[in-house]
Amino acid sequence: MAQINQCDTLIKNAMVFDGTGNMPVVEDLAIFNGKVLARGANLDVAEVGETVDAEGQWLMPGMLDILTHLDLEVEVNPGVPEAVRHGTTTVLLGNCSLGVAFGAQLNGDENPILDCFTRVENMPKSVLSKCLPKLTWDSTAGYLDHFAYIPLGPNVASFIPHSMMRIEAMGTDAAVNREPTTEERVRLKQIMEDAMKQGYMGLSTDQIVFHYLANDPNKDIRIPSHFAKCDELRPCLEIVRKHGGVWQTNPDGEKMLRTLKRYFWSASRFRGAPLKISALTAIDFVSVPGVWQKMLKLGKVINSKLLGGKIHFQALGGSFRMWSDGMISPVFEELESTREMIACEADQADKRLALLNDSAWLERFKGDWDRMTVVNANITKLGGNKDQATFQMKFDEMTFDDCAVPGWNGDTLAQVLARLTTYINSNGEKGAKDEADAAEFARFPKECTHPREFWLQCLRLYDTGFRWWFDVANKDEDIVEQILFDENALPGFNDSGAHLTNLSFYDGNLGTLRIAQKRGLQRVAHAVHRLTREPAEFFGLNVGTIEPGAQADIVLLNPENLKNHDMNAGRTKVFNEIFEHEVLVNRSDGVVEQVYINGTRVWEDASHHTAALGTQTLGRVLRANQA
């Protein structure tokens, strides 16, 4: 290869995974003016700004996080450091029918951002309110344009969020209480047509039965996307199909036949071209065993040559561990009595306590408790059955963590209840493991030997300090691997930025790479493809490659430290100064050595961000199906 005149950064001797799925090669990579200048063995460069010795490290394109709810965070913290530190250089916004493509959408007493995000994504109104002043645009074009004027870290691309689109056309109250008028239907289609021409990826909708509004008078009503019938939704999706866009969606556990019918809209057989669908989700639910197999088989049928569809089900690269602050957790939105608890504002501990001491509420909760404690439950779908809730209370699988009683941390609820039962039955002479244990047990009346009463008393005493975790899905890593590399699935479902203290999977892509690493370099190459070029091509985005001329979004990994990365052990709760609220995040320090966005290093020494992140505009808005 001829001598190269100059480059800004020369990365030497890395094992390079180029995102194509091909086996890696050891070579150099040169960066100049934010782009990949050249790749090859022993590059000869006359003038080098900086040389990075990457011997023993893996080099790959920056990874995509295809399911995030960072829509508001990127406005107040545009570097998005919690995503970037794990090798993510592109994030997709506007998922699950929620987003800020239309701005704040304030209209009289209506505040759609607070109404939709608060309960669906477990974001307190105090946090959301800090973001609202940043939403200064009022059009879908203005939203995409504004990213050029903020110090953006990762690249961003967006869906049109369906709930917000219906609110834009109809207003919040109307969007959940009546069907659109003829004029409003025309408006919805025009919004969709304009958005696709502007570079939106497509349309995101939501049908998850746990997703409710947070403002009066509609706290017992689901978000607007749920109310769109097929004759309203399909014309918008045909516009998406026409432009080669993507429909991001999820299932309705109460209307599975309708969900299946809609998934078959992907087929190209009678429409000339497929409707690309990115659906949630193919994971191995503890409460609904085997449902992942049904999803993948469904995908295989839709994607067959006969039907010519193009659907994948997103898959998580590790175990799905969820925390609950008292009963503030997505799983409790399913039941009427527990929904009443969640509908209280985050700072209304007094209202939650009033419910816990209200005889009528306790009677309603008793029935819901029975649904959550079914012996030999047989649940076949998300959303549960008439007499069986999706989440089943199993105290031996629920573990105290960061709770109001430090001595209980690491114990299961079953272990603490067993000690309490011994304490009560022995009149306080036995059971407690120490004085602190005994002091807490003294606050529990005798009826608390019953699991339900123990549960209720914990809520009365500790409110959200009654904090515990459980594994929702993906406990068997062999099954996780099988799903991740199935052609009808795609790694994703990280939900980054949502559920502030309930869950955190910013490092989900690293989990996929670690699982692949166990099988050798060819499987790693496949994983890199699935995290970079494959999703970029599916969503119509010009990223995911390190070919000469491409924007230099690059990740360097330490493969030895990757082997030992534990997603669960690396999860921690920190105080977010901007939000003035605690958030659950991930730590993978030592795994990701360096991250470059647009040729600028934003993460270094496997330990910290650089000053460039959040102060310089590095990433760009990605307009789908455009160069």
MIMI-567032 format. One line per field, with one value per residue (C-alpha): x, y, z; residue in three letters. Coordinates in nm, 2 decimals. Example, Ala and Ser with C-alpha at 12.3 -4.5 7.8 and 13.67 -1.06 7.14 Angstrom:
% residues 2
u <- (1.23,1.37)
v <- (-0.45,-0.11)
w <- (0.78,0.71)
type <- (ALA,SER)
//
This chain:
% residues 627
u <- (0.00,0.13,0.23,-0.04,0.04,-0.12,-0.38,-0.51,-0.51,-0.34,-0.47,-0.22,-0.23,-0.59,-0.79,-1.05,-1.41,-1.55,-1.92,-1.97,-1.96,-1.63,-1.35,-1.14,-0.79,-0.51,-0.45,-0.42,-0.69,-0.62,-0.86,-0.86,-1.11,-1.36,-1.36,-1.19,-0.91,-0.76,-0.74,-0.47,-0.16,0.13,-0.01,0.26,0.16,0.41,0.25,0.05,-0.12,-0.15,-0.06,-0.26,-0.11,-0.41,-0.23,-0.45,-0.76,-1.07,-1.17,-1.52,-1.77,-1.96,-2.26,-2.63,-2.88,-3.20,-3.45,-3.39,-3.60,-3.33,-3.56,-3.56,-3.22,-3.04,-3.18,-3.04,-2.73,-2.66,-2.34,-2.55,-2.25,-2.42,-2.47,-2.14,-1.92,-2.04,-1.95,-2.28,-2.23,-2.59,-2.92,-3.27,-3.54,-3.91,-3.98,-4.29,-4.52,-4.35,-4.11,-4.07,-4.08,-4.37,-4.21,-4.37,-4.73,-4.86,-5.22,-5.41,-5.41,-5.28,-4.91,-4.86,-4.50,-4.57,-4.89,-4.73,-4.38,-4.43,-4.59,-4.50,-4.13,-4.12,-3.99,-4.10,-4.27,-4.00,-3.74,-3.95,-4.03,-3.66,-3.65,-3.96,-3.80,-3.55,-3.83,-3.85,-3.96,-4.31,-4.27,-4.12,-3.88,-3.77,-3.70,-3.45,-3.30,-3.23,-2.98,-2.72,-2.72,-2.66,-2.33,-2.46,-2.25,-2.39,-2.57,-2.95,-3.23,-3.60,-3.94,-4.26,-4.41,-4.77,-4.92,-4.78,-4.89,-5.25,-5.22,-5.09,-5.38,-5.66,-5.55,-5.48,-5.83,-5.98,-5.70,-5.81,-6.19,-6.31,-6.21,-6.05,-6.27,-6.23,-6.02,-5.80,-5.74,-5.62,-5.39,-5.24,-5.15,-5.01,-4.79,-4.66,-4.59,-4.41,-4.21,-4.09,-3.97,-3.79,-3.59,-3.78,-3.72,-4.09,-4.37,-4.36,-4.68,-4.76,-5.00,-4.85,-5.14,-4.94,-4.90,-5.13,-5.16,-5.04,-5.26,-5.62,-5.88,-5.74,-5.52,-5.72,-5.68,-5.40,-5.19,-5.33,-5.16,-5.38,-5.70,-5.61,-5.82,-5.68,-5.86,-5.68,-5.34,-5.29,-5.30,-5.02,-4.82,-4.87,-4.70,-4.41,-4.40,-4.39,-4.08,-3.90,-3.94,-3.99,-4.28,-4.16,-4.42,-4.51,-4.79,-5.13,-5.16,-5.54,-5.59,-5.33,-5.53,-5.53,-5.16,-5.09,-5.30,-5.11,-4.77,-4.87,-4.90,-4.53,-4.58,-4.49,-4.69,-4.99,-4.83,-4.52,-4.28,-4.25,-4.33,-4.03,-4.13,-3.91,-4.12,-4.09,-3.98,-3.81,-3.70,-3.73,-4.00,-3.99,-4.37,-4.44,-4.20,-4.16,-4.32,-3.98,-4.00,-4.35,-4.23,-3.93,-4.15,-4.39,-4.11,-3.99,-4.34,-4.38,-4.03,-4.07,-4.04,-4.41,-4.51,-4.20,-4.22,-3.94,-3.99,-3.76,-3.81,-3.57,-3.37,-3.18,-2.81,-2.84,-3.07,-3.37,-3.34,-3.60,-3.61,-3.92,-3.95,-4.23,-4.49,-4.36,-4.26,-4.40,-4.53,-4.78,-4.95,-5.14,-5.37,-5.64,-5.55,-5.17,-5.23,-5.41,-5.09,-4.87,-5.11,-5.01,-4.74,-4.38,-4.37,-4.72,-4.62,-4.91,-5.16,-5.00,-5.02,-5.39,-5.46,-5.28,-5.50,-5.83,-6.05,-6.21,-5.87,-5.74,-6.03,-5.95,-5.59,-5.67,-5.82,-5.52,-5.29,-5.46,-5.40,-5.03,-4.99,-5.14,-5.00,-4.88,-4.97,-5.01,-4.97,-4.96,-4.93,-4.82,-5.10,-5.18,-5.51,-5.84,-5.73,-5.35,-5.13,-4.83,-4.60,-4.63,-4.51,-4.24,-4.07,-3.78,-3.70,-3.73,-3.42,-3.39,-3.14,-3.07,-3.37,-3.46,-3.33,-2.96,-2.93,-3.19,-2.99,-2.90,-3.17,-3.47,-3.81,-3.87,-3.56,-3.67,-4.03,-3.90,-3.70,-3.99,-4.23,-3.99,-3.96,-4.33,-4.41,-4.14,-4.26,-3.93,-3.69,-3.57,-3.55,-3.38,-3.01,-2.91,-3.05,-3.12,-3.32,-3.52,-3.59,-3.75,-3.94,-4.09,-4.28,-4.46,-4.79,-4.86,-5.07,-4.75,-4.66,-4.89,-4.70,-4.97,-4.97,-4.59,-4.59,-4.84,-4.66,-4.34,-4.51,-4.66,-4.33,-4.09,-4.29,-4.04,-3.76,-3.91,-3.68,-3.61,-3.53,-3.63,-3.54,-3.82,-3.66,-3.34,-3.22,-3.08,-2.79,-2.79,-3.15,-3.04,-2.76,-3.00,-3.24,-2.97,-2.83,-3.16,-3.22,-3.57,-3.44,-3.21,-3.01,-3.18,-3.46,-3.21,-3.47,-3.19,-3.29,-3.63,-3.75,-3.49,-3.46,-3.63,-3.39,-3.07,-2.93,-2.70,-2.44,-2.67,-2.46,-2.16,-2.36,-2.42,-2.05,-1.95,-2.19,-2.06,-1.70,-1.75,-1.80,-1.49,-1.40,-1.65,-1.94,-1.80,-1.78,-2.15,-2.24,-2.05,-2.25,-2.58,-2.49,-2.36,-2.42,-2.72,-2.94,-2.81,-2.92,-3.26,-3.34,-3.20,-2.91,-2.57,-2.37,-2.23,-1.93,-1.56,-1.49,-1.28,-1.49,-1.73,-1.77,-1.51,-1.74,-1.51,-1.49,-1.18,-1.25,-1.04,-1.14,-0.99,-1.19,-1.50,-1.49,-1.55,-1.81,-2.12,-2.42,-2.59,-2.28,-2.20,-2.54,-2.54,-2.75,-2.61,-2.74,-2.79,-2.71,-2.90,-3.22,-3.16,-3.27,-3.12,-3.09,-2.98,-2.68,-2.42,-2.05,-1.83,-1.50,-1.20,-1.40,-1.44,-1.09,-1.17,-1.47,-1.45,-1.74,-1.67,-1.30,-1.29,-1.21,-1.50,-1.40,-1.05,-0.82,-1.12,-1.23,-1.35,-1.50,-1.30,-1.38,-1.51,-1.82,-2.11,-1.92,-1.86,-2.12,-1.98,-2.28,-2.53,-2.90,-2.94,-3.21,-3.33,-3.29,-3.08,-2.70)
v <- (0.00,0.35,0.59,0.80,1.16,1.22,1.11,1.23,0.89,0.56,0.26,-0.03,-0.40,-0.44,-0.75,-0.59,-0.71,-0.51,-0.57,-0.79,-1.11,-1.21,-1.35,-1.08,-0.98,-0.80,-0.47,-0.09,0.17,0.54,0.82,1.16,1.45,1.23,0.95,0.62,0.70,0.36,0.01,-0.25,-0.43,-0.21,0.12,0.36,0.72,1.01,1.23,1.09,1.30,1.01,0.65,0.40,0.05,-0.18,-0.51,-0.78,-0.56,-0.60,-0.32,-0.29,-0.03,0.16,-0.04,0.05,0.05,-0.02,0.02,0.32,0.58,0.85,1.10,1.34,1.26,1.35,1.70,1.77,1.55,1.53,1.33,1.04,0.91,0.61,0.46,0.57,0.41,0.07,0.11,0.25,0.52,0.52,0.53,0.49,0.72,0.75,0.38,0.22,0.51,0.76,1.05,1.42,1.45,1.71,1.90,1.95,1.94,2.15,2.24,2.40,2.15,1.88,1.78,1.47,1.41,1.38,1.19,0.93,0.88,0.89,0.54,0.37,0.43,0.48,0.84,1.07,1.39,1.59,1.44,1.48,1.84,1.93,1.83,2.01,2.36,2.21,2.10,2.42,2.29,2.22,2.01,1.68,1.86,2.10,1.80,1.64,1.97,2.08,1.80,1.99,2.26,2.06,1.89,1.55,1.25,0.94,0.95,0.95,0.83,0.85,0.68,0.88,0.79,0.69,0.80,1.14,1.15,1.08,1.35,1.59,1.52,1.48,1.61,1.39,1.35,1.28,1.03,0.80,0.86,0.86,0.76,1.01,1.21,1.20,1.52,1.38,1.06,1.27,1.46,1.14,1.02,1.35,1.36,1.01,1.10,1.41,1.24,0.96,1.22,1.40,1.09,0.92,0.55,0.47,0.44,0.30,0.18,0.03,-0.24,-0.36,-0.39,-0.25,0.10,0.37,0.75,0.94,1.25,1.30,1.23,0.94,0.76,0.44,0.46,0.32,0.54,0.67,0.41,0.14,0.30,0.29,0.04,-0.14,0.09,0.38,0.22,0.04,0.34,0.50,0.17,0.15,0.48,0.34,0.03,0.26,0.44,0.12,0.22,0.02,-0.05,-0.09,-0.25,-0.50,-0.74,-0.69,-0.98,-0.94,-0.94,-1.19,-1.28,-0.92,-0.89,-1.19,-1.05,-0.73,-0.90,-1.07,-0.72,-0.75,-0.99,-0.87,-1.13,-0.91,-0.57,-0.58,-0.50,-0.61,-0.39,-0.42,-0.49,-0.47,-0.64,-0.69,-0.94,-1.29,-1.35,-1.66,-1.53,-1.72,-1.69,-1.78,-2.05,-2.13,-1.82,-1.72,-2.03,-1.93,-1.58,-1.72,-1.97,-1.70,-1.49,-1.79,-1.82,-1.45,-1.43,-1.74,-1.72,-1.78,-1.47,-1.26,-1.07,-0.90,-0.92,-0.97,-1.00,-0.81,-1.02,-0.91,-1.00,-1.12,-1.20,-0.97,-0.86,-0.60,-0.41,-0.29,0.01,-0.11,-0.18,0.08,-0.15,-0.23,-0.57,-0.42,-0.21,-0.53,-0.55,-0.30,-0.26,-0.23,0.02,0.24,0.24,0.33,0.60,0.80,1.05,0.95,1.18,1.08,0.83,0.95,0.85,0.51,0.45,0.56,0.29,0.03,0.11,0.13,-0.18,-0.15,-0.14,-0.42,-0.64,-0.56,-0.63,-0.97,-1.08,-0.96,-1.13,-1.46,-1.40,-1.34,-1.65,-1.93,-2.28,-2.44,-2.14,-2.21,-1.88,-1.89,-1.52,-1.18,-1.01,-1.32,-1.51,-1.43,-1.59,-1.57,-1.26,-1.26,-1.19,-1.47,-1.39,-1.64,-1.51,-1.75,-1.58,-1.22,-1.07,-0.76,-0.50,-0.15,-0.17,0.03,-0.25,-0.29,-0.62,-0.77,-0.69,-1.01,-1.21,-1.34,-1.24,-1.60,-1.60,-1.29,-1.41,-1.74,-1.56,-1.33,-1.63,-1.79,-1.46,-1.42,-1.78,-1.77,-1.44,-1.28,-1.53,-1.68,-1.61,-1.27,-1.29,-0.98,-0.69,-0.49,-0.78,-0.81,-0.43,-0.45,-0.77,-0.60,-0.37,-0.66,-0.78,-1.15,-1.19,-1.11,-1.47,-1.48,-1.38,-1.13,-0.96,-0.95,-0.79,-0.53,-0.44,-0.40,-0.15,0.04,0.06,0.12,0.25,0.26,0.16,-0.19,-0.26,-0.60,-0.76,-1.07,-1.22,-1.17,-1.37,-1.52,-1.72,-1.99,-1.85,-2.14,-2.03,-1.67,-1.76,-1.96,-1.66,-1.40,-1.58,-1.69,-1.53,-1.42,-1.23,-0.93,-0.82,-0.52,-0.47,-0.28,-0.02,0.22,0.54,0.41,0.27,0.48,0.26,-0.06,-0.19,-0.11,-0.28,-0.01,-0.29,-0.53,-0.53,-0.63,-0.92,-1.04,-1.02,-1.21,-1.49,-1.51,-1.51,-1.85,-2.01,-1.85,-1.57,-1.67,-1.63,-1.30,-1.18,-1.28,-1.09,-0.78,-0.80,-0.83,-0.52,-0.30,-0.34,-0.57,-0.33,-0.03,-0.19,-0.30,0.05,0.22,0.41,0.50,0.37,0.04,0.02,0.10,0.10,0.39,0.71,0.61,0.83,0.70,0.55,0.29,0.08,-0.09,-0.38,-0.58,-0.95,-1.08,-0.85,-0.91,-1.28,-1.18,-0.91,-0.98,-0.77,-0.83,-0.76,-0.45,-0.29,-0.01,0.29,0.64,0.99,1.17,1.54,1.66,1.47,1.52,1.16,0.82,0.60,0.24,0.22,-0.03,-0.05,-0.24,-0.06,-0.25,-0.40,-0.11,0.04,0.33,0.48,0.72,0.91,1.10,1.04,1.19,0.98,1.01,0.72,0.62,0.41,0.17,0.40,0.75,0.99,1.26,1.63,1.62,1.42,1.65,1.96,1.91,1.81,1.47,1.25,1.35,1.29,1.00,1.03,0.69,0.56,0.87,0.88)
w <- (0.00,-0.09,0.19,0.34,0.38,0.72,0.97,1.31,1.48,1.38,1.56,1.52,1.55,1.65,1.58,1.35,1.32,1.03,1.09,0.79,0.99,0.83,1.04,1.20,1.08,1.26,1.10,1.14,1.10,1.02,1.11,0.94,0.97,1.15,0.90,0.84,0.61,0.55,0.69,0.64,0.77,0.87,0.73,0.63,0.73,0.70,0.96,1.25,1.51,1.76,1.76,1.96,2.02,2.02,2.02,2.19,2.16,1.94,1.71,1.57,1.45,1.71,1.82,1.79,2.08,1.89,2.19,2.40,2.58,2.59,2.42,2.71,2.86,2.53,2.56,2.91,2.89,2.51,2.55,2.68,2.88,3.03,2.68,2.52,2.79,2.68,2.32,2.19,1.93,1.78,1.97,1.83,1.98,1.96,2.06,2.20,2.07,2.30,2.21,2.17,1.79,1.82,2.11,2.45,2.30,2.60,2.54,2.83,3.11,2.89,2.95,2.72,2.81,3.18,3.11,2.89,3.01,3.39,3.44,3.12,3.16,3.54,3.52,3.81,3.70,3.88,3.64,3.33,3.42,3.42,3.05,2.92,2.88,2.64,2.40,2.20,1.85,1.75,1.43,1.33,1.09,1.37,1.60,1.36,1.27,1.63,1.69,1.48,1.75,2.06,2.17,2.07,2.17,1.99,1.66,1.69,1.47,1.55,1.49,1.48,1.82,1.76,2.10,2.05,1.69,1.79,2.06,1.80,1.57,1.83,2.17,2.47,2.60,2.26,2.17,2.45,2.45,2.09,1.73,1.50,1.27,0.89,0.91,1.18,0.99,0.70,0.94,1.08,0.73,0.63,0.94,0.85,0.49,0.58,0.85,0.62,0.37,0.65,0.74,1.03,1.05,1.06,1.31,1.67,1.84,2.17,2.29,2.62,2.86,3.15,3.00,3.16,3.16,3.47,3.48,3.59,3.47,3.27,3.52,3.46,3.08,2.87,2.64,2.31,2.08,2.22,2.08,1.71,1.53,1.22,0.97,1.13,1.18,0.86,0.62,0.82,0.80,0.43,0.40,0.61,0.38,0.07,0.20,0.31,0.67,0.99,1.23,1.58,1.80,2.07,2.15,2.31,2.56,2.58,2.20,2.07,1.76,1.65,1.73,1.51,1.23,1.24,1.24,0.91,0.76,0.72,0.42,0.08,-0.11,-0.18,-0.13,-0.35,-0.07,0.29,0.58,0.81,1.17,1.48,1.75,2.12,2.22,2.22,2.57,2.79,3.04,3.37,3.40,3.04,2.95,2.58,2.45,2.29,2.07,1.95,1.86,1.66,1.48,1.40,1.26,1.05,0.89,0.82,0.67,0.46,0.08,0.06,0.25,0.20,0.53,0.71,1.09,1.38,1.75,1.97,2.21,2.53,2.57,2.93,3.22,3.27,3.63,3.76,4.08,4.25,4.49,4.70,4.44,4.19,3.91,3.56,3.67,3.91,3.64,3.54,3.85,3.95,4.32,4.26,3.97,4.22,4.43,4.13,4.02,4.34,4.26,4.35,4.65,4.78,5.05,5.26,4.98,4.94,5.32,5.32,5.06,5.27,5.56,5.36,5.41,5.06,4.89,5.11,4.99,4.63,4.69,4.84,4.52,4.32,4.57,4.49,4.12,4.20,4.41,4.21,4.28,3.96,3.75,3.38,3.20,2.82,2.73,2.85,3.02,3.23,3.24,3.41,3.74,3.70,3.68,3.46,3.76,4.02,4.38,4.48,4.79,4.75,4.41,4.53,4.70,4.92,4.78,4.88,5.11,5.42,5.65,5.55,5.73,5.49,5.18,5.00,5.18,4.99,5.11,5.21,5.43,5.62,5.65,5.79,6.06,6.14,6.17,6.42,6.61,6.64,6.73,7.00,7.14,7.03,7.18,6.86,6.49,6.47,6.35,6.55,6.75,6.44,6.30,6.63,6.64,6.29,6.37,6.67,6.43,6.27,6.43,6.47,6.15,5.95,5.95,5.65,5.33,5.23,5.56,5.57,5.23,5.33,5.65,5.46,5.24,5.54,5.72,5.44,5.13,4.84,5.08,5.05,4.76,4.60,4.27,4.08,3.74,3.49,3.21,3.05,3.35,3.11,2.92,2.67,2.57,2.56,2.31,2.10,2.08,2.01,1.71,1.56,1.22,1.32,1.62,1.66,1.98,2.14,2.40,2.62,2.72,2.79,2.97,3.10,3.43,3.62,3.93,3.80,3.54,3.34,3.04,2.89,2.86,2.68,2.37,2.57,2.71,2.36,2.28,2.60,2.52,2.16,2.29,2.45,2.10,1.93,1.69,1.42,1.66,1.78,1.42,1.38,1.70,1.59,1.26,1.46,1.67,1.39,1.02,1.04,1.24,1.05,0.72,0.87,1.00,0.69,0.87,0.73,1.02,1.14,0.91,0.93,0.55,0.43,0.40,0.68,0.99,1.24,1.51,1.66,1.97,2.12,2.36,2.60,2.52,2.84,3.06,2.84,2.95,3.31,3.25,3.47,3.38,3.71,3.92,3.73,3.79,4.05,4.16,4.14,4.20,3.87,3.94,3.64,3.72,4.10,4.13,4.17,3.86,3.80,3.57,3.45,3.50,3.25,3.34,3.20,2.91,2.67,2.63,2.39,2.21,1.91,1.77,1.45,1.50,1.84,2.15,2.40,2.63,2.72,2.94,3.00,3.28,3.20,2.95,2.78,2.79,2.44,2.53,2.59,2.50,2.12,1.86,1.75,1.66,1.40,1.33,1.10,0.84,0.74,0.39,0.30,0.24)
type <- (MET,ALA,GLN,ILE,ASN,GLN,CYS,ASP,THR,LEU,ILE,LYS,ASN,ALA,MET,VAL,PHE,ASP,GLY,THR,GLY,ASN,MET,PRO,VAL,VAL,GLU,ASP,LEU,ALA,ILE,PHE,ASN,GLY,LYS,VAL,LEU,ALA,ARG,GLY,ALA,ASN,LEU,ASP,VAL,ALA,GLU,VAL,GLY,GLU,THR,VAL,ASP,ALA,GLU,GLY,GLN,TRP,LEU,MET,PRO,GLY,MET,LEU,ASP,ILE,LEU,THR,HIS,LEU,ASP,LEU,GLU,VAL,GLU,VAL,ASN,PRO,GLY,VAL,PRO,GLU,ALA,VAL,ARG,HIS,GLY,THR,THR,THR,VAL,LEU,LEU,GLY,ASN,CYS,SER,LEU,GLY,VAL,ALA,PHE,GLY,ALA,GLN,LEU,ASN,GLY,ASP,GLU,ASN,PRO,ILE,LEU,ASP,CYS,PHE,THR,ARG,VAL,GLU,ASN,MET,PRO,LYS,SER,VAL,LEU,SER,LYS,CYS,LEU,PRO,LYS,LEU,THR,TRP,ASP,SER,THR,ALA,GLY,TYR,LEU,ASP,HIS,PHE,ALA,TYR,ILE,PRO,LEU,GLY,PRO,ASN,VAL,ALA,SER,PHE,ILE,PRO,HIS,SER,MET,MET,ARG,ILE,GLU,ALA,MET,GLY,THR,ASP,ALA,ALA,VAL,ASN,ARG,GLU,PRO,THR,THR,GLU,GLU,ARG,VAL,ARG,LEU,LYS,GLN,ILE,MET,GLU,ASP,ALA,MET,LYS,GLN,GLY,TYR,MET,GLY,LEU,SER,THR,ASP,GLN,ILE,VAL,PHE,HIS,TYR,LEU,ALA,ASN,ASP,PRO,ASN,LYS,ASP,ILE,ARG,ILE,PRO,SER,HIS,PHE,ALA,LYS,CYS,ASP,GLU,LEU,ARG,PRO,CYS,LEU,GLU,ILE,VAL,ARG,LYS,HIS,GLY,GLY,VAL,TRP,GLN,THR,ASN,PRO,ASP,GLY,GLU,LYS,MET,LEU,ARG,THR,LEU,LYS,ARG,TYR,PHE,TRP,SER,ALA,SER,ARG,PHE,ARG,GLY,ALA,PRO,LEU,LYS,ILE,SER,ALA,LEU,THR,ALA,ILE,ASP,PHE,VAL,SER,VAL,PRO,GLY,VAL,TRP,GLN,LYS,MET,LEU,LYS,LEU,GLY,LYS,VAL,ILE,ASN,SER,LYS,LEU,LEU,GLY,GLY,LYS,ILE,HIS,PHE,GLN,ALA,LEU,GLY,GLY,SER,PHE,ARG,MET,TRP,SER,ASP,GLY,MET,ILE,SER,PRO,VAL,PHE,GLU,GLU,LEU,GLU,SER,THR,ARG,GLU,MET,ILE,ALA,CYS,GLU,ALA,ASP,GLN,ALA,ASP,LYS,ARG,LEU,ALA,LEU,LEU,ASN,ASP,SER,ALA,TRP,LEU,GLU,ARG,PHE,LYS,GLY,ASP,TRP,ASP,ARG,MET,THR,VAL,VAL,ASN,ALA,ASN,ILE,THR,LYS,LEU,GLY,GLY,ASN,LYS,ASP,GLN,ALA,THR,PHE,GLN,MET,LYS,PHE,ASP,GLU,MET,THR,PHE,ASP,ASP,CYS,ALA,VAL,PRO,GLY,TRP,ASN,GLY,ASP,THR,LEU,ALA,GLN,VAL,LEU,ALA,ARG,LEU,THR,THR,TYR,ILE,ASN,SER,ASN,GLY,GLU,LYS,GLY,ALA,LYS,ASP,GLU,ALA,ASP,ALA,ALA,GLU,PHE,ALA,ARG,PHE,PRO,LYS,GLU,CYS,THR,HIS,PRO,ARG,GLU,PHE,TRP,LEU,GLN,CYS,LEU,ARG,LEU,TYR,ASP,THR,GLY,PHE,ARG,TRP,TRP,PHE,ASP,VAL,ALA,ASN,LYS,ASP,GLU,ASP,ILE,VAL,GLU,GLN,ILE,LEU,PHE,ASP,GLU,ASN,ALA,LEU,PRO,GLY,PHE,ASN,ASP,SER,GLY,ALA,HIS,LEU,THR,ASN,LEU,SER,PHE,TYR,ASP,GLY,ASN,LEU,GLY,THR,LEU,ARG,ILE,ALA,GLN,LYS,ARG,GLY,LEU,GLN,ARG,VAL,ALA,HIS,ALA,VAL,HIS,ARG,LEU,THR,ARG,GLU,PRO,ALA,GLU,PHE,PHE,GLY,LEU,ASN,VAL,GLY,THR,ILE,GLU,PRO,GLY,ALA,GLN,ALA,ASP,ILE,VAL,LEU,LEU,ASN,PRO,GLU,ASN,LEU,LYS,ASN,HIS,ASP,MET,ASN,ALA,GLY,ARG,THR,LYS,VAL,PHE,ASN,GLU,ILE,PHE,GLU,HIS,GLU,VAL,LEU,VAL,ASN,ARG,SER,ASP,GLY,VAL,VAL,GLU,GLN,VAL,TYR,ILE,ASN,GLY,THR,ARG,VAL,TRP,GLU,ASP,ALA,SER,HIS,HIS,THR,ALA,ALA,LEU,GLY,THR,GLN,THR,LEU,GLY,ARG,VAL,LEU,ARG,ALA,ASN,GLN,ALA)
//
